[in-house]
């Protein structure tokens, strides 16, 4: 009897592996779908909670050592602006404009930092599941 060729042996090995796999005799680590669904639901709930917390927040940006302050809601909409009388000079509107822009930029930066802080734990969950999302 003639011995099988190398190619034939490879095909035979593949066939044996597939047969064993189909019968459940091969221990392949596959993620449990129920566990994945639970993790996805948990991540979605945490994401919604973080988003809601951000939306309900208010950050304050200041400029000119507090002479101008702007409150931004979590949605980025201005809620309040406060301007000290000493910076209101009809002869120097440019300075007032610069202070307002500076306060807004400060508030915007703080809002970004808040979002990063609140979303960080959710992002860490995504990072622990490489290739899944």
Beta strands, then each sheet from edge to edge (+ up, - down):
strand 1: 58-63
strand 2: 68-73
strand 3: 78-83
sheet 1: 1+ 2- 3+
end
